[in-house]
Amino acid sequence: MTAINTENPKSAICTPESKCAPRQFVTPEVNIYETKDGYVLKADLPGVSKAGLDITLEGNELTIIGHRNAGNSVQPPLYRESLGADYRRVFELDPAIDTARINAQVEQGVLTLHLPKSEEVKPRKITVTE
């Protein structure tokens, strides 16, 4: 994982006891693979379930936000290696991606997005006639 990002005031955390503090996000690590039909994006989001995911597409900008489960423990952990911040990552998509057919699934903290290429940009075989 990389550094913590601080978001704009729109996503601030406000509590009655304190002033609004900027919300903090961790940038998740991703791997992107190209297939003959499109692209596959895999993002590591430990602690994030399907209910904690918010994936939005505005124009050609894909935003992934993952909210971690707080857990049922009342006491703080004795030792923690992961930060308590949520995840956020933004990608600018290639116009060749068919955004209407994007699908996502999450399993054991790994988000998999399938980003299919539009039919116009897929290679096709042209037959030669005599």
N, C-alpha and C positions, 0 to 999 in steps of 0.2 A: 504494500500500500504506500501511497505517496502522501504528501503534506495535506494538512487541513485547509479547506477553503472557507472563507467567511462570506456569507451571502448578503444580499442587500436587505434593507429594513423590511421589505415586504414579507420576508420569511423569518422575521425576528421571533424570539421566544420571549413572551411577556408573562410575568408572574406578579401577583399583587404585592409581594414583599420587595421586589426589585424592579428596576427599570427594564425596558426591553433590551435584550442582548442579541447581537447578531447570531443567527443559527449557524452551527458549524457542520461541515460535511467532510468526509474522507473520500478521496478519489479512488474508486476501486480499480484493480488491475483487470485488464481485458486482453483477450486473444481474439483476433479476427482472421477467419479463413475464407478463401475464395473457392467456390465449387462451380461446376459447369452451369448450375441454375441460379446462382446468386452468391450471397455471403452469409457466413455464420459468425455471430458475435457471442463470445462466452465471457461473462463478467463474474468475478468472485465477490459474492455478497454474503459473507458468513453472518448468521443470525437473522436473515431476512426471509420471511415467508411470502407466499403469494399475496396474502392480505396486506403486507407491508410494502408492496411494490407500487410505484406510480410511474408509468411510462407514457410520455406524451410526444406527439409529433405536431410541430407547428411549421408549416412550409416544408423546408428540407432539414429542419433541426430536430433531432431526436434527443429527448432528455430522459434519463433514467434516475429515479430517486428511490432509494431503498431505506425503509425505516426498520431499525433493529428491534427485536423483541426485548423488552426491558427485563424479562425473566420474573420469576415469582419470589425471588429472594428479597427479604426485607433488609438484610445486612449487606454492606458493601463487600465485594470479594476480598479475600486475603491477598491475592496476587492477580494482576490483570495485564495481559500483553496487548490486548486490542483496545483501541480508543472507543469511547462511548458515543462518538458522533455517528450520524447517519451517513449514507452514501449518496453521491451525486456525480453524474458524468453526462456530458453533452457531446453529441456528434453531429457533424454536418454531413448529410447523406448525399451520395452521388445521385444526380437526376435520373440515372439509368435504373434506379431501384423502384420497383413497383410498390409504392407505399401502401396501397390498398390490401396487399397480400402479406404484410409483415405479421409474423406470429411469434409469441413468446411463451416460454415455460420456465419454471424454476424448480430445481430439485436439489435438496441438501445444500442450499446456499449458493448454488451456481445458476445464474440466469443465462438462458440460451435464447438468442433472438435469431430468427431466420429472416433474412433480407433478400427476397427474390428479385432477380433482374427482370425488367420488363421484356416482353416478347420481342420488341423491336431491336434490342441490343444483343440478344442471344445469337451466337453463331449458328448459321444454318447451312445445310449442304444444298448446293445448286446443281441440278442435273443438267447435263449438256445433251441437246438433241441434235440429230443430224439433219 
